[in-house]
Amino acid sequence: MSFDAQTLIRLLPAIHRIRDAELASAMGSRLSPAEVNELVALEGLPTPSPRDLERIQTLRDSAGSLLSPPEQAELLALEALLDPIPDQQARLAELQGRTTRGPLESLLEVFAGEFAVVEENLSQLYDDLFIETCADWVIPYIGDLIGYEPLHGLGQARGLARAEVAHTIALRRRKGTAAALEQLARDVTGWDARAVEHFELLASTQYMNHLRPQSHYAADLRRSEPLARIGGPFDRIAHTLDVRSIESGRGRFNIPNVGIHLWRIAAYRHTLSPAVRVDELDDRRWLVSPLGHPLQLYTWPQAEAEIAHLADPINVPEPIGRRTLADHLALYYGNRPSATGPLDNPEPSIRLFLGDDEIPRTAIVACDLRDHSGGWAHEAPSGMVAIDPLLGRIAVSPDLLPLPAELRVTYHYGFSTDLGGGEYDRPRRADAAGTRILQVPRDHATIAAALADLGGEGVVEISNSGRYEESLSVVVQAHGQVTLRAAPQCRPTLILQNPLMVTAGEDSIFTLDGLLISGGPVVVPNTADNQLARLCLFHTTLVPGGRLDAAGNPASPGASSIVVDLSGVGLELEHTIVGALQIAARSSLSASDSIVDANDPSQLAYTGPQGTTPGGLLSLAACTVIGRIEVMELGLVSNSLLLARALPGPGSGPSLPAVHVHRRGSGCVRFSYLPPDSLTPRRHHCQPEGDGSAVSPRLASLQYGLACYCQLAPVTPDEIRRGADDEGEMGAFHGLYPAQREEALTTRLSEFLRVGLSAGIFYAT
């Protein structure tokens, strides 16, 4: 029973209710003039019709991935109407209640609030009895009841222990089996995993009374897929004996060996993203990437039905190969085989839409579309659409008429973590009361029109993952704030035709949130009427090098992504990827969990305007900087990687240091890597120490656009992989704690391996 105010008042004798109503009528309204105006405004707001509510419920009952593009757009528009409704209805009910509520009912309202607190506490106490619903603080206590030993806390990944505790009993019952080890690896690391019993892949003479027909000594050269998977986690070809230790990661194929293969790269969805036409005169060739670069498509992992199931390629976020897509098209593409067929794949990895209609699976073919003789190697067969998942290319058959005006793609790309924007859950800062919010494309078709209508105060929110090619300028009024952001679960792409100029009045803020931006830089000019106070970028990418060419290389290596010519501006970066920065000496940069990439360690990554003067105050926390730093003064630099290369000085002058801090009497660099010849303030537990030139980070790739961009390779020395102040790795992926995950898995495997077995950890990506 819920003891709200209305329930309590109904429990009273009728005489008291009547008397309370008479007193309320005699006292009249107790609202202030401002509250009266607010009540009138709320009562005048339009409310959704019953038909609208019924339509919203109908669309929500259908799986989001099963809706057609028009239905998805309709649902977004209807939900946008409902966004402010709950708060408005609650406020309206409160104000209306205060106009008719007597003193007794007001007193019971206070009692009801306290009863609600008690009811919520009782409900939570019941939830805390179960590992699936308990609060985080209860997890160690439930674990202690079943003898679970806690491991190293993994920072952002601290919630991973819930899954491990939940599966502990089931894993103990299956102790020593490959399925248990695989599930254990998932629970402990949070990464997708596959366990392989390598002794099953040994080439050996079989005992005639115990034949294994599936184990062939020689490979079948007629089957292409097993040959393509040699050396990987799904290798099924027989191998000769390897006596090296699997625990060192060198040996594999031996009788006691079990391999645990982990996927450090995750798959991220991009929904209904407009494909880019290769040539405006050629309607047949398209690129999946909104930036127009080669993009490897990834598998969206399908959940395994039971714990005893060993992972298949469709259950892990691995890159999709051409042959794999061709042989298993139904697993990777589309919801149904034909336009009228039954649903058979609720969450496919790839979907194509011509206009508003999804292309059926029967019209799709996998194809090799690499460059050849000035064009592509092949064309789509008659009446078909060809996809090259390795390069992210699409070719439409010339005889498919009418030729599409727009081709949209729902696909998945690979990356290490939630960084630079995406359709992941981003923490969203609450809007101030009364903030005006304009949505693109619902309220305005273009971002420029929405910014112009905003008038220098409010929010422009892009409610899809579309591609916008525009020239923008932003004006923020004095003491105001303008935010340009992506809606939740959206990642729009903004192609700037010109630099994005930001001018503002006194004590004003401009924010970019959740966007992928290519083309020109963001510029804060030094003009007499510009008094911008803060420029904030959250979960945003400003493509390093300006834009990417057809080969995926930066079009303008070393080009600046942000230019702040104005003094007194505070630039803030959080979970953001940007190119080189030019910051005025009296402005400042504070960055956390971000990447600043000048495309080459010898280029200037941080400097003053025009690159001729030192940049303003610099503070970094868990950041990766690729390029030289020329800065006037440091604040605090911690847990960061500064990858730079010194250059010879002009003429016979001294060399240009990789990191040059002009005022070295203040500031501190701690638990970070920076080149040995850097000129910095005092250092604390930094690498390399002393001579130590052999200690250096080894990154999988420095090329933006690749899935392993700026990721530390497992062979990186522990001085860097565990060199942060909390024993995590240095750099932008500090919060992932990969070394700690690996150590935790090694510790836990010793508890679940059968006697005599050895386990090794291998990274599939």
Secondary structure, DSSP 8 states (H G I E B T S, - for coil): ----HHHHHHTS-HHHHHHHHHHHHHH-----HHHHHHHHHHHTS----HHHHHHHHHHHHS-GGGS-HHHHHHHHHHHHHHTTHHHHHHHHHHHHHHHH--HHHHHHHHHHHHHHHHHHHHHHHHHTTSTTTS-GGGHHHHHHHTT-------GGGTTHHHHHHHHHHHHHHTTTSHHHHHHHHHHHHSSEEEEEEGGGGB-----TTS--TT--SS--TT-HHHHHTTTSTT--S-B----S-TTTTS---STTEEEEEEE-SEEEEEEEEE-EEEETTEEEEEESSTT-S----B------SSTT----GGGS--B--HHHHHHTHHHHB-SSSSTTS----SS-SBEEEETTEE--GGGEEE----EETTEES----TT-EEEETTTTEEEE-TTSSS--S-EEEEEEEEESSS-S--SS--------TT--EEEETTT-SSHHHHHHHHTSSEEEEE-S--EEEE--EEEE-TT-EEEEEE-TT---EEEESS-EEEEE-TTEEEEEES-EEESS-EEE---TT--EEEEEEES-EE-TTSSB-TTS-BSSTT-EEEEE-STT-EEEEES-EE-EEEE-TTSEEEEES-EEE-SSTTSEEEESGGGSS-B-EEEEES-EEESEEEEEEEEEEES-EEE---B--STTS--B-SEEEEE-SS-EEES-B--TT-B-S-EES-BS-SS-TT----BSB--TTSTTBT-B-TTS-HHHHT-STTS--SSTTGGG-HHHHHHHHHHHHHHHS-TT-EEEEEE--
